[in-house]
Amino acid sequence: MLSIPDDPVRPVEHALFILGATYAPQAQLLIKPFLHHSDPEVREEARQAAAEITADLEGL
């Protein structure tokens, strides 16, 4: 049986990871507000997601 974590922040972090993995510049608009989130782990995941997209754009 699948166990869902009880931590309410985890889904946000997972969503940010997925947005970064799309490499879609449009995802930056969805990621940007989380760069100022109250939780430092969420901010870090948002920073990494934004960096992932930026790095992909620089590689073109």
CHARMM-style PDB file with segment names, atoms N, HN, CA, C and O in Angstrom:
ATOM      1  N   MET     1       0.841  -1.176   0.000  1.00  0.00      PROA
ATOM      2  CA  MET     1       0.000   0.000   0.000  1.00  0.00      PROA
ATOM      3  C   MET     1       0.889   1.244   0.000  1.00  0.00      PROA
ATOM      4  O   MET     1       1.889   1.298   0.716  1.00  0.00      PROA
ATOM      5  N   LEU     2       0.527   2.227  -0.793  1.00  0.00      PROA
ATOM      6  HN  LEU     2      -0.285   2.183  -1.375  1.00  0.00      PROA
ATOM      7  CA  LEU     2       1.275   3.466  -0.921  1.00  0.00      PROA
ATOM      8  C   LEU     2       0.991   4.371   0.265  1.00  0.00      PROA
ATOM      9  O   LEU     2      -0.163   4.575   0.644  1.00  0.00      PROA
ATOM     10  N   SER     3       2.051   4.911   0.845  1.00  0.00      PROA
ATOM     11  HN  SER     3       2.988   4.746   0.537  1.00  0.00      PROA
ATOM     12  CA  SER     3       1.906   5.814   1.975  1.00  0.00      PROA
ATOM     13  C   SER     3       2.194   7.242   1.520  1.00  0.00      PROA
ATOM     14  O   SER     3       3.248   7.514   0.945  1.00  0.00      PROA
ATOM     15  N   ILE     4       1.273   8.137   1.774  1.00  0.00      PROA
ATOM     16  HN  ILE     4       0.417   7.917   2.241  1.00  0.00      PROA
ATOM     17  CA  ILE     4       1.440   9.534   1.399  1.00  0.00      PROA
ATOM     18  C   ILE     4       2.039  10.282   2.589  1.00  0.00      PROA
ATOM     19  O   ILE     4       1.522  10.179   3.701  1.00  0.00      PROA
ATOM     20  N   PRO     5       3.117  11.032   2.373  1.00  0.00      PROA
ATOM     21  CA  PRO     5       3.735  11.764   3.481  1.00  0.00      PROA
ATOM     22  C   PRO     5       2.748  12.737   4.119  1.00  0.00      PROA
ATOM     23  O   PRO     5       1.872  13.289   3.451  1.00  0.00      PROA
ATOM     24  N   ASP     6       2.909  12.933   5.423  1.00  0.00      PROA
ATOM     25  HN  ASP     6       3.620  12.485   5.965  1.00  0.00      PROA
ATOM     26  CA  ASP     6       2.034  13.812   6.178  1.00  0.00      PROA
ATOM     27  C   ASP     6       2.482  15.271   6.095  1.00  0.00      PROA
ATOM     28  O   ASP     6       1.773  16.160   6.566  1.00  0.00      PROA
ATOM     29  N   ASP     7       3.635  15.523   5.510  1.00  0.00      PROA
ATOM     30  HN  ASP     7       4.211  14.800   5.128  1.00  0.00      PROA
ATOM     31  CA  ASP     7       4.208  16.862   5.435  1.00  0.00      PROA
ATOM     32  C   ASP     7       3.519  17.662   4.334  1.00  0.00      PROA
ATOM     33  O   ASP     7       3.606  17.287   3.164  1.00  0.00      PROA
ATOM     34  N   PRO     8       2.828  18.768   4.680  1.00  0.00      PROA
ATOM     35  CA  PRO     8       2.100  19.525   3.662  1.00  0.00      PROA
ATOM     36  C   PRO     8       3.003  20.292   2.693  1.00  0.00      PROA
ATOM     37  O   PRO     8       2.532  20.715   1.637  1.00  0.00      PROA
ATOM     38  N   VAL     9       4.276  20.484   3.016  1.00  0.00      PROA
ATOM     39  HN  VAL     9       4.659  20.141   3.874  1.00  0.00      PROA
ATOM     40  CA  VAL     9       5.171  21.237   2.141  1.00  0.00      PROA
ATOM     41  C   VAL     9       5.659  20.373   0.983  1.00  0.00      PROA
ATOM     42  O   VAL     9       5.910  20.894  -0.104  1.00  0.00      PROA
ATOM     43  N   ARG    10       5.796  19.107   1.182  1.00  0.00      PROA
ATOM     44  HN  ARG    10       5.593  18.683   2.065  1.00  0.00      PROA
ATOM     45  CA  ARG    10       6.362  18.213   0.168  1.00  0.00      PROA
ATOM     46  C   ARG    10       5.676  18.318  -1.192  1.00  0.00      PROA
ATOM     47  O   ARG    10       6.377  18.361  -2.203  1.00  0.00      PROA
ATOM     48  N   PRO    11       4.343  18.361  -1.274  1.00  0.00      PROA
ATOM     49  CA  PRO    11       3.733  18.465  -2.609  1.00  0.00      PROA
ATOM     50  C   PRO    11       4.169  19.729  -3.353  1.00  0.00      PROA
ATOM     51  O   PRO    11       4.327  19.704  -4.574  1.00  0.00      PROA
ATOM     52  N   VAL    12       4.363  20.826  -2.633  1.00  0.00      PROA
ATOM     53  HN  VAL    12       4.234  20.847  -1.641  1.00  0.00      PROA
ATOM     54  CA  VAL    12       4.817  22.062  -3.270  1.00  0.00      PROA
ATOM     55  C   VAL    12       6.212  21.869  -3.831  1.00  0.00      PROA
ATOM     56  O   VAL    12       6.495  22.277  -4.958  1.00  0.00      PROA
ATOM     57  N   GLU    13       7.083  21.252  -3.052  1.00  0.00      PROA
ATOM     58  HN  GLU    13       6.853  20.922  -2.137  1.00  0.00      PROA
ATOM     59  CA  GLU    13       8.446  21.007  -3.512  1.00  0.00      PROA
ATOM     60  C   GLU    13       8.456  20.088  -4.731  1.00  0.00      PROA
ATOM     61  O   GLU    13       9.220  20.303  -5.671  1.00  0.00      PROA
ATOM     62  N   HSD    14       7.616  19.079  -4.709  1.00  0.00      PROA
ATOM     63  HN  HSD    14       6.995  18.904  -3.945  1.00  0.00      PROA
ATOM     64  CA  HSD    14       7.540  18.163  -5.856  1.00  0.00      PROA
ATOM     65  C   HSD    14       7.034  18.894  -7.105  1.00  0.00      PROA
ATOM     66  O   HSD    14       7.543  18.685  -8.207  1.00  0.00      PROA
ATOM     67  N   ALA    15       6.038  19.743  -6.918  1.00  0.00      PROA
ATOM     68  HN  ALA    15       5.625  19.912  -6.023  1.00  0.00      PROA
ATOM     69  CA  ALA    15       5.504  20.499  -8.056  1.00  0.00      PROA
ATOM     70  C   ALA    15       6.569  21.424  -8.637  1.00  0.00      PROA
ATOM     71  O   ALA    15       6.670  21.558  -9.856  1.00  0.00      PROA
ATOM     72  N   LEU    16       7.362  22.061  -7.781  1.00  0.00      PROA
ATOM     73  HN  LEU    16       7.279  21.952  -6.790  1.00  0.00      PROA
ATOM     74  CA  LEU    16       8.431  22.929  -8.262  1.00  0.00      PROA
ATOM     75  C   LEU    16       9.482  22.130  -9.026  1.00  0.00      PROA
ATOM     76  O   LEU    16       9.985  22.577 -10.057  1.00  0.00      PROA
ATOM     77  N   PHE    17       9.807  20.952  -8.516  1.00  0.00      PROA
ATOM     78  HN  PHE    17       9.399  20.589  -7.679  1.00  0.00      PROA
ATOM     79  CA  PHE    17      10.769  20.087  -9.202  1.00  0.00      PROA
ATOM     80  C   PHE    17      10.263  19.750 -10.603  1.00  0.00      PROA
ATOM     81  O   PHE    17      11.012  19.824 -11.577  1.00  0.00      PROA
ATOM     82  N   ILE    18       9.011  19.387 -10.693  1.00  0.00      PROA
ATOM     83  HN  ILE    18       8.402  19.327  -9.902  1.00  0.00      PROA
ATOM     84  CA  ILE    18       8.422  19.021 -11.987  1.00  0.00      PROA
ATOM     85  C   ILE    18       8.414  20.218 -12.936  1.00  0.00      PROA
ATOM     86  O   ILE    18       8.707  20.073 -14.122  1.00  0.00      PROA
ATOM     87  N   LEU    19       8.080  21.398 -12.418  1.00  0.00      PROA
ATOM     88  HN  LEU    19       7.841  21.516 -11.454  1.00  0.00      PROA
ATOM     89  CA  LEU    19       8.100  22.594 -13.268  1.00  0.00      PROA
ATOM     90  C   LEU    19       9.504  22.842 -13.818  1.00  0.00      PROA
ATOM     91  O   LEU    19       9.660  23.179 -14.992  1.00  0.00      PROA
ATOM     92  N   GLY    20      10.519  22.679 -12.980  1.00  0.00      PROA
ATOM     93  HN  GLY    20      10.392  22.405 -12.026  1.00  0.00      PROA
ATOM     94  CA  GLY    20      11.890  22.852 -13.447  1.00  0.00      PROA
ATOM     95  C   GLY    20      12.260  21.816 -14.493  1.00  0.00      PROA
ATOM     96  O   GLY    20      12.985  22.110 -15.444  1.00  0.00      PROA
ATOM     97  N   ALA    21      11.760  20.607 -14.313  1.00  0.00      PROA
ATOM     98  HN  ALA    21      11.171  20.368 -13.541  1.00  0.00      PROA
ATOM     99  CA  ALA    21      12.091  19.521 -15.236  1.00  0.00      PROA
ATOM    100  C   ALA    21      11.454  19.701 -16.615  1.00  0.00      PROA
ATOM    101  O   ALA    21      11.852  19.039 -17.573  1.00  0.00      PROA
ATOM    102  N   THR    22      10.473  20.588 -16.716  1.00  0.00      PROA
ATOM    103  HN  THR    22      10.150  21.126 -15.938  1.00  0.00      PROA
ATOM    104  CA  THR    22       9.862  20.825 -18.025  1.00  0.00      PROA
ATOM    105  C   THR    22      10.778  21.640 -18.927  1.00  0.00      PROA
ATOM    106  O   THR    22      10.667  21.582 -20.152  1.00  0.00      PROA
ATOM    107  N   TYR    23      11.686  22.401 -18.314  1.00  0.00      PROA
ATOM    108  HN  TYR    23      11.776  22.448 -17.319  1.00  0.00      PROA
ATOM    109  CA  TYR    23      12.588  23.303 -19.053  1.00  0.00      PROA
ATOM    110  C   TYR    23      11.811  24.347 -19.852  1.00  0.00      PROA
ATOM    111  O   TYR    23      12.350  24.948 -20.782  1.00  0.00      PROA
ATOM    112  N   ALA    24      10.560  24.561 -19.494  1.00  0.00      PROA
ATOM    113  HN  ALA    24      10.122  24.074 -18.738  1.00  0.00      PROA
ATOM    114  CA  ALA    24       9.710  25.517 -20.218  1.00  0.00      PROA
ATOM    115  C   ALA    24       9.874  26.912 -19.619  1.00  0.00      PROA
ATOM    116  O   ALA    24       9.616  27.107 -18.432  1.00  0.00      PROA
ATOM    117  N   PRO    25      10.296  27.871 -20.418  1.00  0.00      PROA
ATOM    118  CA  PRO    25      10.448  29.240 -19.904  1.00  0.00      PROA
ATOM    119  C   PRO    25       9.161  29.780 -19.276  1.00  0.00      PROA
ATOM    120  O   PRO    25       9.217  30.593 -18.353  1.00  0.00      PROA
ATOM    121  N   GLN    26       8.015  29.338 -19.764  1.00  0.00      PROA
ATOM    122  HN  GLN    26       7.969  28.678 -20.513  1.00  0.00      PROA
ATOM    123  CA  GLN    26       6.737  29.792 -19.223  1.00  0.00      PROA
ATOM    124  C   GLN    26       6.554  29.375 -17.755  1.00  0.00      PROA
ATOM    125  O   GLN    26       5.808  30.014 -17.012  1.00  0.00      PROA
ATOM    126  N   ALA    27       7.229  28.318 -17.353  1.00  0.00      PROA
ATOM    127  HN  ALA    27       7.835  27.799 -17.956  1.00  0.00      PROA
ATOM    128  CA  ALA    27       7.119  27.825 -15.970  1.00  0.00      PROA
ATOM    129  C   ALA    27       7.729  28.805 -14.974  1.00  0.00      PROA
ATOM    130  O   ALA    27       7.400  28.764 -13.789  1.00  0.00      PROA
ATOM    131  N   GLN    28       8.610  29.682 -15.440  1.00  0.00      PROA
ATOM    132  HN  GLN    28       8.877  29.715 -16.404  1.00  0.00      PROA
ATOM    133  CA  GLN    28       9.225  30.671 -14.547  1.00  0.00      PROA
ATOM    134  C   GLN    28       8.154  31.515 -13.850  1.00  0.00      PROA
ATOM    135  O   GLN    28       8.314  31.879 -12.685  1.00  0.00      PROA
ATOM    136  N   LEU    29       7.072  31.825 -14.551  1.00  0.00      PROA
ATOM    137  HN  LEU    29       6.941  31.530 -15.497  1.00  0.00      PROA
ATOM    138  CA  LEU    29       5.992  32.624 -13.952  1.00  0.00      PROA
ATOM    139  C   LEU    29       5.349  31.903 -12.767  1.00  0.00      PROA
ATOM    140  O   LEU    29       4.904  32.545 -11.815  1.00  0.00      PROA
ATOM    141  N   LEU    30       5.300  30.590 -12.825  1.00  0.00      PROA
ATOM    142  HN  LEU    30       5.660  30.069 -13.598  1.00  0.00      PROA
ATOM    143  CA  LEU    30       4.723  29.804 -11.737  1.00  0.00      PROA
ATOM    144  C   LEU    30       5.723  29.588 -10.606  1.00  0.00      PROA
ATOM    145  O   LEU    30       5.332  29.463  -9.446  1.00  0.00      PROA
ATOM    146  N   ILE    31       6.991  29.545 -10.934  1.00  0.00      PROA
ATOM    147  HN  ILE    31       7.309  29.647 -11.876  1.00  0.00      PROA
ATOM    148  CA  ILE    31       8.046  29.301  -9.944  1.00  0.00      PROA
ATOM    149  C   ILE    31       8.374  30.563  -9.146  1.00  0.00      PROA
ATOM    150  O   ILE    31       8.615  30.495  -7.940  1.00  0.00      PROA
ATOM    151  N   LYS    32       8.382  31.691  -9.806  1.00  0.00      PROA
ATOM    152  HN  LYS    32       8.186  31.747 -10.785  1.00  0.00      PROA
ATOM    153  CA  LYS    32       8.863  32.950  -9.212  1.00  0.00      PROA
ATOM    154  C   LYS    32       8.258  33.273  -7.833  1.00  0.00      PROA
ATOM    155  O   LYS    32       9.017  33.637  -6.935  1.00  0.00      PROA
ATOM    156  N   PRO    33       6.947  33.161  -7.616  1.00  0.00      PROA
ATOM    157  CA  PRO    33       6.405  33.501  -6.285  1.00  0.00      PROA
ATOM    158  C   PRO    33       6.993  32.657  -5.155  1.00  0.00      PROA
ATOM    159  O   PRO    33       7.056  33.108  -4.011  1.00  0.00      PROA
ATOM    160  N   PHE    34       7.420  31.444  -5.468  1.00  0.00      PROA
ATOM    161  HN  PHE    34       7.368  31.077  -6.397  1.00  0.00      PROA
ATOM    162  CA  PHE    34       7.940  30.556  -4.436  1.00  0.00      PROA
ATOM    163  C   PHE    34       9.377  30.877  -4.039  1.00  0.00      PROA
ATOM    164  O   PHE    34       9.892  30.323  -3.068  1.00  0.00      PROA
ATOM    165  N   LEU    35      10.022  31.766  -4.783  1.00  0.00      PROA
ATOM    166  HN  LEU    35       9.603  32.216  -5.572  1.00  0.00      PROA
ATOM    167  CA  LEU    35      11.369  32.198  -4.409  1.00  0.00      PROA
ATOM    168  C   LEU    35      11.348  33.015  -3.118  1.00  0.00      PROA
ATOM    169  O   LEU    35      12.392  33.235  -2.505  1.00  0.00      PROA
ATOM    170  N   HSD    36      10.160  33.464  -2.702  1.00  0.00      PROA
ATOM    171  HN  HSD    36       9.311  33.285  -3.200  1.00  0.00      PROA
ATOM    172  CA  HSD    36      10.008  34.267  -1.489  1.00  0.00      PROA
ATOM    173  C   HSD    36       9.124  33.561  -0.463  1.00  0.00      PROA
ATOM    174  O   HSD    36       8.562  34.209   0.419  1.00  0.00      PROA
ATOM    175  N   HSD    37       9.000  32.255  -0.572  1.00  0.00      PROA
ATOM    176  HN  HSD    37       9.457  31.729  -1.289  1.00  0.00      PROA
ATOM    177  CA  HSD    37       8.167  31.471   0.338  1.00  0.00      PROA
ATOM    178  C   HSD    37       8.752  31.529   1.749  1.00  0.00      PROA
ATOM    179  O   HSD    37       9.955  31.726   1.917  1.00  0.00      PROA
ATOM    180  N   SER    38       7.908  31.359   2.754  1.00  0.00      PROA
ATOM    181  HN  SER    38       6.930  31.198   2.618  1.00  0.00      PROA
ATOM    182  CA  SER    38       8.370  31.414   4.143  1.00  0.00      PROA
ATOM    183  C   SER    38       9.242  30.217   4.524  1.00  0.00      PROA
ATOM    184  O   SER    38      10.043  30.315   5.453  1.00  0.00      PROA
ATOM    185  N   ASP    39       9.101  29.096   3.827  1.00  0.00      PROA
ATOM    186  HN  ASP    39       8.450  29.016   3.072  1.00  0.00      PROA
ATOM    187  CA  ASP    39       9.888  27.898   4.138  1.00  0.00      PROA
ATOM    188  C   ASP    39      11.164  27.893   3.299  1.00  0.00      PROA
ATOM    189  O   ASP    39      11.094  27.952   2.071  1.00  0.00      PROA
ATOM    190  N   PRO    40      12.326  27.822   3.945  1.00  0.00      PROA
ATOM    191  CA  PRO    40      13.584  27.845   3.192  1.00  0.00      PROA
ATOM    192  C   PRO    40      13.754  26.659   2.237  1.00  0.00      PROA
ATOM    193  O   PRO    40      14.415  26.791   1.206  1.00  0.00      PROA
ATOM    194  N   GLU    41      13.177  25.523   2.561  1.00  0.00      PROA
ATOM    195  HN  GLU    41      12.641  25.416   3.398  1.00  0.00      PROA
ATOM    196  CA  GLU    41      13.289  24.360   1.673  1.00  0.00      PROA
ATOM    197  C   GLU    41      12.494  24.586   0.382  1.00  0.00      PROA
ATOM    198  O   GLU    41      12.919  24.173  -0.697  1.00  0.00      PROA
ATOM    199  N   VAL    42      11.354  25.236   0.505  1.00  0.00      PROA
ATOM    200  HN  VAL    42      11.009  25.571   1.382  1.00  0.00      PROA
ATOM    201  CA  VAL    42      10.556  25.551  -0.676  1.00  0.00      PROA
ATOM    202  C   VAL    42      11.293  26.586  -1.526  1.00  0.00      PROA
ATOM    203  O   VAL    42      11.339  26.472  -2.751  1.00  0.00      PROA
ATOM    204  N   ARG    43      11.872  27.601  -0.866  1.00  0.00      PROA
ATOM    205  HN  ARG    43      11.835  27.693   0.129  1.00  0.00      PROA
ATOM    206  CA  ARG    43      12.650  28.608  -1.599  1.00  0.00      PROA
ATOM    207  C   ARG    43      13.803  27.965  -2.355  1.00  0.00      PROA
ATOM    208  O   ARG    43      14.067  28.318  -3.504  1.00  0.00      PROA
ATOM    209  N   GLU    44      14.490  27.025  -1.719  1.00  0.00      PROA
ATOM    210  HN  GLU    44      14.276  26.737  -0.786  1.00  0.00      PROA
ATOM    211  CA  GLU    44      15.624  26.365  -2.368  1.00  0.00      PROA
ATOM    212  C   GLU    44      15.162  25.541  -3.559  1.00  0.00      PROA
ATOM    213  O   GLU    44      15.812  25.552  -4.604  1.00  0.00      PROA
ATOM    214  N   GLU    45      14.061  24.834  -3.421  1.00  0.00      PROA
ATOM    215  HN  GLU    45      13.533  24.825  -2.573  1.00  0.00      PROA
ATOM    216  CA  GLU    45      13.542  24.042  -4.544  1.00  0.00      PROA
ATOM    217  C   GLU    45      13.135  24.955  -5.689  1.00  0.00      PROA
ATOM    218  O   GLU    45      13.351  24.624  -6.855  1.00  0.00      PROA
ATOM    219  N   ALA    46      12.545  26.105  -5.366  1.00  0.00      PROA
ATOM    220  HN  ALA    46      12.370  26.374  -4.419  1.00  0.00      PROA
ATOM    221  CA  ALA    46      12.171  27.070  -6.397  1.00  0.00      PROA
ATOM    222  C   ALA    46      13.416  27.613  -7.091  1.00  0.00      PROA
ATOM    223  O   ALA    46      13.435  27.765  -8.312  1.00  0.00      PROA
ATOM    224  N   ARG    47      14.451  27.903  -6.314  1.00  0.00      PROA
ATOM    225  HN  ARG    47      14.436  27.779  -5.322  1.00  0.00      PROA
ATOM    226  CA  ARG    47      15.701  28.401  -6.900  1.00  0.00      PROA
ATOM    227  C   ARG    47      16.295  27.370  -7.857  1.00  0.00      PROA
ATOM    228  O   ARG    47      16.742  27.707  -8.953  1.00  0.00      PROA
ATOM    229  N   GLN    48      16.292  26.114  -7.428  1.00  0.00      PROA
ATOM    230  HN  GLN    48      15.929  25.839  -6.537  1.00  0.00      PROA
ATOM    231  CA  GLN    48      16.838  25.048  -8.274  1.00  0.00      PROA
ATOM    232  C   GLN    48      16.002  24.868  -9.539  1.00  0.00      PROA
ATOM    233  O   GLN    48      16.552  24.666 -10.622  1.00  0.00      PROA
ATOM    234  N   ALA    49      14.692  24.939  -9.409  1.00  0.00      PROA
ATOM    235  HN  ALA    49      14.246  25.103  -8.530  1.00  0.00      PROA
ATOM    236  CA  ALA    49      13.814  24.793 -10.586  1.00  0.00      PROA
ATOM    237  C   ALA    49      14.063  25.918 -11.576  1.00  0.00      PROA
ATOM    238  O   ALA    49      14.158  25.679 -12.780  1.00  0.00      PROA
ATOM    239  N   ALA    50      14.169  27.139 -11.077  1.00  0.00      PROA
ATOM    240  HN  ALA    50      14.092  27.333 -10.098  1.00  0.00      PROA
ATOM    241  CA  ALA    50      14.430  28.283 -11.953  1.00  0.00      PROA
ATOM    242  C   ALA    50      15.796  28.146 -12.616  1.00  0.00      PROA
ATOM    243  O   ALA    50      15.946  28.451 -13.799  1.00  0.00      PROA
ATOM    244  N   ALA    51      16.781  27.692 -11.867  1.00  0.00      PROA
ATOM    245  HN  ALA    51      16.659  27.444 -10.906  1.00  0.00      PROA
ATOM    246  CA  ALA    51      18.130  27.509 -12.415  1.00  0.00      PROA
ATOM    247  C   ALA    51      18.146  26.430 -13.491  1.00  0.00      PROA
ATOM    248  O   ALA    51      18.874  26.545 -14.477  1.00  0.00      PROA
ATOM    249  N   GLU    52      17.356  25.397 -13.308  1.00  0.00      PROA
ATOM    250  HN  GLU    52      16.764  25.304 -12.507  1.00  0.00      PROA
ATOM    251  CA  GLU    52      17.273  24.310 -14.292  1.00  0.00      PROA
ATOM    252  C   GLU    52      16.784  24.848 -15.636  1.00  0.00      PROA
ATOM    253  O   GLU    52      17.316  24.499 -16.690  1.00  0.00      PROA
ATOM    254  N   ILE    53      15.773  25.694 -15.580  1.00  0.00      PROA
ATOM    255  HN  ILE    53      15.342  25.978 -14.724  1.00  0.00      PROA
ATOM    256  CA  ILE    53      15.218  26.269 -16.806  1.00  0.00      PROA
ATOM    257  C   ILE    53      16.230  27.222 -17.444  1.00  0.00      PROA
ATOM    258  O   ILE    53      16.441  27.199 -18.657  1.00  0.00      PROA
ATOM    259  N   THR    54      16.846  28.052 -16.617  1.00  0.00      PROA
ATOM    260  HN  THR    54      16.675  28.071 -15.632  1.00  0.00      PROA
ATOM    261  CA  THR    54      17.837  29.011 -17.118  1.00  0.00      PROA
ATOM    262  C   THR    54      19.021  28.283 -17.765  1.00  0.00      PROA
ATOM    263  O   THR    54      19.500  28.689 -18.824  1.00  0.00      PROA
ATOM    264  N   ALA    55      19.485  27.212 -17.126  1.00  0.00      PROA
ATOM    265  HN  ALA    55      19.095  26.883 -16.266  1.00  0.00      PROA
ATOM    266  CA  ALA    55      20.619  26.454 -17.667  1.00  0.00      PROA
ATOM    267  C   ALA    55      20.272  25.835 -19.002  1.00  0.00      PROA
ATOM    268  O   ALA    55      21.112  25.788 -19.901  1.00  0.00      PROA
ATOM    269  N   ASP    56      19.037  25.354 -19.145  1.00  0.00      PROA
ATOM    270  HN  ASP    56      18.355  25.392 -18.415  1.00  0.00      PROA
ATOM    271  CA  ASP    56      18.623  24.760 -20.414  1.00  0.00      PROA
ATOM    272  C   ASP    56      18.579  25.815 -21.513  1.00  0.00      PROA
ATOM    273  O   ASP    56      18.954  25.544 -22.654  1.00  0.00      PROA
ATOM    274  N   LEU    57      18.122  27.013 -21.172  1.00  0.00      PROA
ATOM    275  HN  LEU    57      17.818  27.234 -20.245  1.00  0.00      PROA
ATOM    276  CA  LEU    57      18.061  28.089 -22.158  1.00  0.00      PROA
ATOM    277  C   LEU    57      19.460  28.520 -22.602  1.00  0.00      PROA
ATOM    278  O   LEU    57      19.670  28.843 -23.771  1.00  0.00      PROA
ATOM    279  N   GLU    58      20.418  28.525 -21.668  1.00  0.00      PROA
ATOM    280  HN  GLU    58      20.247  28.263 -20.718  1.00  0.00      PROA
ATOM    281  CA  GLU    58      21.785  28.919 -22.004  1.00  0.00      PROA
ATOM    282  C   GLU    58      22.467  27.876 -22.888  1.00  0.00      PROA
ATOM    283  O   GLU    58      23.392  28.190 -23.637  1.00  0.00      PROA
ATOM    284  N   GLY    59      21.994  26.623 -22.789  1.00  0.00      PROA
ATOM    285  HN  GLY    59      21.243  26.367 -22.180  1.00  0.00      PROA
ATOM    286  CA  GLY    59      22.593  25.552 -23.570  1.00  0.00      PROA
ATOM    287  C   GLY    59      22.126  25.514 -25.013  1.00  0.00      PROA
ATOM    288  O   GLY    59      22.650  24.741 -25.816  1.00  0.00      PROA
ATOM    289  N   LEU    60      21.151  26.337 -25.348  1.00  0.00      PROA
ATOM    290  HN  LEU    60      20.725  26.964 -24.696  1.00  0.00      PROA
ATOM    291  CA  LEU    60      20.626  26.332 -26.728  1.00  0.00      PROA
ATOM    292  C   LEU    60      21.555  27.024 -27.692  1.00  0.00      PROA
ATOM    293  OT1 LEU    60      21.259  27.104 -28.884  1.00  0.00      PROA
TER     294      LEU     60
END
